[in-house]
Amino acid sequence: IYNAQAQYEKAINMNLQAQKYFKQSENQWAQANSMSWLGDIYYMQNRYKEASKMLSEAQQLFQQIENELGVAECLKRLGDIYSMQDKYDEAIGMLSDAQKQFETFGIQLQAAECLRSLGELYRLQEKYDEATEMTLISKKKSEEIGDKQGVAWCLLLLGHIHNNQAKYVEAFDMFSEAQRQYQNIGKIVDVAWCHQFLGRTHRLQGQ
């Protein structure tokens, strides 16, 4: 309740108290889940050091009780944190492991999200072949499960990858298709972003 109201310090204090009770009752799953949730709160506050510590501890506890799905979710969040800190190699390692775990459990939505994040990380490292491969696989998975927003994100990312390589015609096609996707699902702000990216692509071509 406090978290939903952005009263983060109160939410953190409640969570820490709950963790003590979970530890006393030897409910390791609840304790790990609570630690993971606390890591998310720190992440939302850009407190990456605390978030990393809490999520790493949660991951270890999930491993002890052989909750592989909990491990995968922690790895995904840790990958996102490393990405925000420009620690690309560490982030890629975490997200790759998480993606494999999600695939094992058949959780295609989160597997696709990991692949999309990997695509962006490879793009930032100018590894465009790897970035394109990851993004296309993510797009295919998103299409298979009917995640239209996920498809649109992949189209945007492909547009940026093409722009980075001065492939402006291909970039324009990707941004145009992403714009149509966002229009269809009523994401007006994202439609506006697509217009901006299309304008930038024209500018890069001297149009």
N, C-alpha and C positions, 0 to 999 in steps of 0.2 A: 504493500500500500504506500509506504513512504517512497519507494523507488519510483512508482508510477506518478508521484507528485514532485519528482525531482528533489526530494529531501534526502540527499544521498548520505549525509553523515548519520542521520537517524537510521536509515536503512542498513548501513554498515554496522552500526552498534547492535541492532537487533540480530543481524546475521551472525556476528561474532558470538553473541550470547547463545544463539541456537546451536552453533558449532560445538560449544562446550557441553551442552546437554547431549548432543548426538555422540560426542566422544565418550561421555560417561556411560551412555547406554550401549556403547559398542556397535552403534548402527553406522557402519563404515560407508554404506552407499549414501545415506542421507548426509553424512559429514562431507563426503567428496562432492556431492551435488551442491551443497551449501557453499563450499569453497569455490567451486566453478562459477556459481552465480555471483559470488563476491568479486571474483576476477572480472566478470562482465561489468559490474558497477564501476570498478576502478578504470576499466578500459573506456567507458563512456565519459569519464572525467579526465581522460588523457593521462592517467597516472600509470604509465606503462610498466614501470619497475614493480609496483605493487601487484599489478594485474598479472605480470609474468610469473612472479613468485607464487601467487595464489593458484593460478592455473597449472603450474608445474607440480605443485604439491597435490592438487586434485588429480592430475594425470597419474601420478605415482600411486595414489590410493586406489584409483580405478583399476590400475594394473594389478595391485595386490589382490583385489577381489575378483579379478578376471572379467571386468566389465569393459569389453573392447569398444563398445559404442561410446561409452563415457570417455575413454582414452582418445578416440577419434575426434570427438567434439572439442576436447581440450587442445589437441594438436592443431585443429583448424583455427581456433581462436588465437593460439600462440603464433601461428603463421601470420595471421592478420596483424598482430602486434609487432612482430619483426618487420613486416612490410612497412608499417607506419614509421618505423625507426630506420628505414633504408638498409636493413640487414637482409639483403636479398637471398644470399645463399642459405642462411638459416631458415628463412621463410619458405623457400622452395622445398627444403628438406621436410619441414613440418607439414606443409600442405600436400606434398606428394604422399607421405605416409597416411595422412588423414583420408585422402582421396581413395587410396587402396582399401582402407578399412571400410569406408562407406560403400564401395563397390561390393565388397565381400558380404555386407549386410543387405545389399540391394536398395540402398537409400540413394536413389538417383538424383534427387534435388540437391542434396548437399555435395554429392560427388561432382555434379555439374558446377556448383559454386566454387569448389576447390580448383577445378580445371580452369575456370574463368579467371580466378585469382592468379593462377600459375601463368596464364597467358599474359596478364598485365605485367607480372614480374619479369617475364622474359622480354616483353616489349621495352621495359625500362632499362634492361641490360643490352638492348639492341640485338637480341637474338630473335630475329623476326621469323625465321622458319619454325622454331620451337613455339613462339608465341602464336603463330597462325594455326599450327597443329593443335595445340591445347584448346584454343578458342573454337575451332571448328568442331572438335569432339564435344565440347561443352554445349555448343549450339544444337548439335544433333540430339544430345540427351535431353535438352530443354524442350525441343520439338516433340520428342517421343512421349514426354510426360505432360505436355500441354502447358508448359510454363512460358507464357507469351512474353512476360517481362524479362525472363532469363534470355530468351531469343533476342529481344531488342538490345539487351546489354551486350550480348556477343556481337551483334551487328555494329554497335557503336565502337566496340574494341577493335574489330576488324577494320573499321574506317580509320581509326587512329594508327593502326599498324601500317596500313597502306599509305597514309599521309606521311608517316615517318620515313617511308622509302620513296617519297615523291611519286607515288602511284595515284595521281589525283583523280583520274577517271574512276578507278576501282573504289577509292575512298568515297567519292561523291555517291556512287551507287549504294554503298553500305549505309551511309548516313541517311540517304533518301528512304531506304527500306526500313531503317530503324524508326525514322519519323512516322512512317505509315503504321508501323506496329504500335507505337506509343499512341498515335491518334485513335487507333481501333480500341485500345484498352482505357482510353480517357485520361492518359497521363499528360496533361497539358504542359506542365513545367518541363517535362522531358522533351516534348515536341519543340518547345522553345530552344532548349539546348541543341537539338538537332539542327534547327535553323541557324544557330550560331556557328556550329561546326561546318555546315554547308557554306556559309558566308566566308569562313576562314579558308576553306578549300578553294573557293573562287579566288580569294585574295592571293593565295600562294601561287596560283596560275596567272596572276596579273590581270584577272578579269574583274 
